[in-house]
Amino acid sequence: MSTILQGKDLVVPDGSGETILLINPPIYDAQYWSRWSQPAGLLRISTFLKQLGYKTTLIDCMEADAAGRVKKSLRKVGGSWYIQRDDIRRTQWHFGISWDEFRQRLAGLDAKPTQVWITSIMTYWWESTRDAVAEVKKAFPNATVFVGGIYPTLAPEHAAAHLGADFVVAGEIPQASEQWTDLDLYETPPSYAILATTRGCPWDCVYCAARTLNGGSAKVRGRSTEDVIKEIEDKVARFGTSRFGFYEDNALVLRGHLQEILQVLLDRKLKLDLYAPEGFETRFLTEELLKVMKKAGFKRIHLPFETLKMDTNIGWNRRHASTASFDRALDAAKAAGFKTHTQDLNAFVLFGLPDESLDDIMDSVLYVHNTVGSVVPMLFTPVPGTHIYKQHAPYLHEEMNWDLQNLNGKLLPFLEYNRNQRPELRASDYLELEKLMSVLNDGKFMSQALNLCSESRVTSTFRAVMLDKRLHVRAS
């Protein structure tokens, strides 16, 4: 059983030249999106540790190649290469370097570490973190092993009981939170860097873990503009970095903060490609801000749409979100020069939740396709620490007898729950929804801007066929 430490209470003494090994472990999953997946938290910790006199070295098992791909190999689960979910099978993969290569890298280190710090992100990836800890313990039995990150913060007792680490660190380490990411750890500098200009979100949506990850606080804090600019300029000068991804809980809550940073970048004539893969709250996207974003280097904007129904948003504790605010943000983006029905503008649609209506999901998908063009499907994962997880924990863990690895959204954890009210529901219905979004996102089809929300005979027939044939009635 590991000892649980709160990150805010962690005391790190001066290093005196000690070596600390940092590890971003492989993951086990059916799919993996390798873009913008840099272990930014671990890289900030490295900067903090170096300031204390430690030497740090990194094994990033998920480092992508020049084409942005990570290694992968088939993985058996219970003697099978697949996980069967109703009428579909999900191939299981080991993403990242193999365990054999991992052992070789451990053995090839120039100096034996006295401490090993391992990051762990998704709660449903915990098994590979456990396996990484086991390998480290074999290679360096005298080293102290710490595991931190999102998973230990959201499920510290589970991590303490299952990982085999010496210490599980829950919550942020304040001294490291606002440090620059340490790209010196990479032999070949990455093609991009991740930035966080703020931390925290005032909202407490039922499915979001931001409040828990920030110690239960609704407070939002921001880095100084000067510090953010210095980090960007340093990475441009030393590593040739020109692509930056903003990963924030809610980047626009601090009014004017991001716009001020972008304006300084423009004033200094820095030519950058900027991204925010997790999107922006639509209420705060004005035409003025979006024009600055476009000039500063944002080529794509992601918008959270999620659902057409306001009562659903209210049930999700998202009273601040509405179709009206989405439409206003979309109009502002178009006025700023971002084009609909291209990759300029993209909108997330969330599905796979308990008690959802597939009719409502279809309506949302068609609305987004008609107004925006690019539909980004987001399968729902019940995340420990969120309201929706707490509400359904008895069902997930007692009735279904599932552990965290079974709660991966790709495995449709609420399929059986939703089938209690809709017996005809099948796992393949969700795959058909994903396929539909993929078809609608095809460049030629998206650019045609076919109005699938109209009441013409063709589009009405299309909707009826999709809903009745694939999502409701099964002749079998």
N, C-alpha and C positions, 0 to 999 in steps of 0.2 A: 504494500500500500504506500503510494507516494505521499509526501507532505505537500499540502496545498499552501501556497504563498499568494498573498495579494500583491499585484504588481506595484501598487502605490507604497507598499511597506517593504519592498525588496531593497536591501542594503548591499551594494556592490563595493567591496573594498578596492583600493588601488591595485593595479595589476602587476607592477614590477616585472614586466616582460613575459608574464605567463601567456601561454597559447590557449585560445578558446576556439574550438571548432564549431562552426555554424552549419546547420543542415536544413535544407528544404527537401523533405522526403518525397519518394514516388507516391502515386495515388492509385487506388483501385476504383474503376468506374466503367460505365458503358460508353460514355462520351467524355471528351475533355476539350475545352476551348482554350487554346494555348496563347492567344493574344492578350497582352496586358496582364500577364499572370506573374509578373516579377514578385518575389517575396519581400515587398517593400518594408514591412515591419522588421524583418530580420536584418535588412540592410541598414535601417536606422539604428538598431541595437548595436550593430558593428561600429558605427560612428561613435556612439556613446562609449562603448568599451575601449576603443582606441584612445579616447580622451582621458580614460582612467589609466592608461599605460599598458593595456593588454595588446597582444598580437592576435589578430583574427584571421581565420582562413575559412573558406566556404566550399561546401559541396552542395551545389544546386542540382539536384537530381532531375529537375524539370526544366533545365535550361534548353531553350529552343535553338534549332539550327538557323542558318541564314535564311531559310524559307519560312521560318516561323513555326516549324513543326517540332514536337517532342517525340522521343523514341516511345514505342509501345510494343507489347507482346501479349499474346493470349494468356489468360489466367483462369485456372480451374477454381470453381467454388462448389464444395461438396461433391467433388468428382466429375463435375460437368463444366463445359466451357460457357454455358448459358445459365441465365436465371429465367425460369418460366414464370410469366405473369399472365394468367388467364389464357388468352388466345395469341399472345405474342411471346417472343424470346428475346432477351437482351444479352448480346455477347458481352463477356466480361474481359476487361483489359487491365494490364499493368502498364500505366503511363509513367514514363521517366526511365532512367537508366535501370538496368537489371540489378538484382541483388548481387550477382557475381561481380559486376562492374563496381558496385557500391563497396563491396569488400576490398576490391583491388585499390580503390581510391583511399579507403581508410588505411590500408597497409602501406600505401605510397606516400603518406604525409611526411614532411620533413621533420616535424617535431610532434611528439605525443602530446595531445591536449590534456590539460588538467580539468577542463570543463568542456561540456558539449551542450550547446543550446539548439533545440530543435523546434521549428515552427510547425503548427498544425492548424489547418484552416477549416474546411468544411467538417461539420460534425459527423457526416456519413463517410468521411475518409479516415476515420480514426484507426482502422485496422492496419493501414500501412505505416502510420506513425508508431504504433506498437511494435511492428516488425523492424522498423528502423532503430528503435530504442534497443531491441534485443541484439541487433548486429553490433551496435556501438558498445554495448555492455560486454560482448564477447571480445571485441578488439581492444577495448580500453577499460578493463575491469576496475581500475582505480580512479577513473574520471568521474566527476559529478555531472549528472545528466539533468538538465532543465528542459521542460517542454512548455511552451507558451503559444499564444495565438488565439484565434477565434474559438476553436473547439474547447480548449481548456477553460476559456472564460465563460462560455455558455453552459458547459457541462463539467465543472471541475471535479465533482465527486465521481462521475463516470471515468474521467481521465485518470484520476488518482487510483481507482480500483483496477484499471485495465492496462495501463501503458507500461508499467514497470520502471518509470523514471524515478529519480531521487526526489525531484521537486516538480510540481505542477504550478505554473504561474498563471493566476487568473486576473484578468483586467490589464489595462495599459500600464506600462512602466513610464511614469511621467517624464523622467529625465531623458528618455529616448524618443518620446512621441513626436517632438518637433525637430528632431535632428534631420540632416540631409541623408539621403540614401547613399550608401558606400559602394560605388561602382568599381572602385579599385580592386574589389575582391574577384572580379572576373578577368581571366586571362585575355579574352576578347571582349571589349566593352559591349554591352547590349545595344541594340539599335534604338532603344527608347528608354525613358525614365518615367517613373511614377511620382506624381506630386500630390500633396495634401495641403491645401491652404487653410482649411478649417477642420474642426472636429466637433461632432455632435449634431443633434436635430431636435427641434422643439416638439415634434409630433410623436405620437406613440401608437402607430398603426398596429393592428392586431397581429399581423404576420411578420413584422419587421423587428430585428434584434438590436437595432441601433441604440435604443435606450439602455438595454442590458449591457451592451459592449462599452457604454460610456458611464458605467457605474450607477445607473438608475437616474442620471441627471438629464434634465431637459436643456441644460445650458449649452450654448454654442460658443466656441472660442476660435479665434483666427490667428494665423501667423502674421507677422508684420509684412507689409508689401516689400520692404527693403530686403528682408531675409529670403523671401520667395524669389525675388529677382536675382539676388546673389547666387542662390543655388542654381537657377537656370543658366546664368552666365558662366558659372564655374563648369557646369556639365558641357555646355557648348564649347568652351575653350579647351578643356582637358580631354574630353572624350568624343568631341564632334557630334554630340547629341543634338538632334533637331526635332525629334518626336517626343512629345510629353503627354502623358495621360493623367487627367485629374480624377482621383478617387476620393470621394468625400461622402459624408452622410447626407449633407444638403448644402451644396456649394453656394447657393444664392441667398440663404437666410440672413447672412450679414449683408445688409443692403449696401451695394456699391463696392464691396470688398473685391470681388473678382474683376469687376469692370476697371477698378483702379489699377490692379496688377496688369491687366491686358493693355491698358492705355500706356503704362510705362514701357511694356515690351514694344509697343508701336513707336513710342517716342525714341527708343534706342535702336529702332530699325532692325530688330531681330527677326529673321525669317524662320518661322517655326511651323510645324504641323501639330495641332493641338486636338485632343480628343477628351471626351468625358463619357466613357462607355456605359456608365450607370445612369446617365440622364440628368435632367434638371427639373426642379419643381416648376410646373407650367405657370403658376400665378406670378412668378417673378421674372418671366422672360418678356422683356419689352423690346420694341423695335430698336430703340437706342442701344440697349445692351447687345442685342443680336448683331447689329451692324459692327460694333466694336469686336465682337467675337469673330465675325467673319474676316475682318481686316487683320486680326491678330493671328489667324491661322486655323480656326475651326472650319473644317470642311464638311463635317457631319454633325448633326444634332439628334440626340435621342430624347424622346418624350415619353413619360409614363402615361399610358392611357388606361389600361387595366380593365375598365368596364364602362358600359353605357349607363347603367342604372344607378341613380343617385342613392337609392335606399341601400344598395349593396355597398357603396362607398361609406355611407354612414355606419353600416354594420361593421365595416373594417376600421372604423374610427378615422376615416379620411374625409371629414367634413370640409377640409381645405381643398379637396380635389373635386373637380366637376368637369363635365363635357364642355361647359361654357368657357372655363379657364383654359382648357386644352385648345379649343377653337381659337380663342384670342391669341394664345401663344403661337399657334400655327399661322394665323394671319400676320403676326409680327415677324415670324421667320420668313415668310414669303416676301413681305415688304423689305426685309433686310437683304434679300437676294438668294436665299436658300430655295431650291426648287423641289416641289412635290413630285411624286412618282419618279424619283431618282434616289440614289443613296444619300443625297443631301439630308433628307429628313426620314426618321425612323421612329416607330412607336411600339412600345412594349404592350403585349396583351397577356395577362396572367390567367392561367387555367390549371385545373387539377385540384381545386380547393374542395373542402367538404361542403355539401349542400348547394353546390353550384348548379346552374342550368346550362346545358349544352346549347340550348337555343340562344341564351344570352351571350355565350361565348361567340357563337357564330355571328350574331348581330354586331358584336364588338369588332370581330375580324373584318367583316365586310365594311363597317363604318371606317375603320382605319385604312383599309385598302382604298376606299373611295376618296377619302380626304387627304391622306398622306401618301399612300403607295406602299411603302416598305413596312411589313408587319414582322415584329420580332416576338416569337413565341417564348413564353416564360412558364415552364412547368413548375408548379408550386411544391416547395419542400417545407414541411413543418419543422421549424427551427426551435430547439430548446431555448427557454427564456422568453419566448413570445407568448402573447395572450392566447393565440389560437392553439399553440402547442399545449399549454397548460390545460386548456379546456378539453382537449381530445387525448391527453396523455393516458387516461384509463383505457380508452379504446385501443390506442396504438400499442401499448406495452402490456396490458393485462388481457384484453380480449384477443388481440392479434398476436401477442407474445413476440413482438418485434424489438430488436435492438436498434441502435442509431443507424447502422449501415443499411437497414431496410427502409429508412425514411427518405431516401434519395428520391427527388421528384421524378426522375426518369423511371422509377419502379412503381409509380402511381400508388402511393400509400393509402389514398382514400378511395380506391376503386371499390372495395367491398362495402365500405361505409355508404357510398353514394348508391350502390346497387340495392341497398335495403329499400330505397324508395323507387328506384328505377331498375327493375330486374333485368331489363333488356340491355343494360349498359355493358359494354365490353371494353377491354383494354385497347383493342384495335381502333375503337372510336377516337381515342385520344391521338393515336398515330395518324389517323386520317385527318384530324384537325391540323396536325403539324405538316402533313403533306400538302394540305390545301394552302396553308400559309406559304409553304415553299413554292408552290405553283404560282400563287399570286405575286410572289417576290421575283419571279422570273423577269429579267430585264425587259423583254419584248412585251410581255403581258402587262407588267407594271406601267410601262411607258404609255400604253394605250389608254390608261385611265378609264377602263370600262366601269360604268356606274352600276355596281352590283346592288346598290341600295335603292335603285329606282323601281318603279312599279310597272316597267315594261314587261311584255309577255315573256321575253327571253330571260331576263334576270329573275323574274318571279319564279319561273320554272326551274332555273338553276338553284335558287335557294331551297325550293321545295324538294327537289331531288336530293340535294346534299343533306338536308335535315332528315327527311323521311327514310331515305334509303340507307344512309350510313350512320345516322346518329339516333334513330328511334326504333324503327320496326325491323325485325330480322325474321325472314320467312322461316328460318330453321327453328 
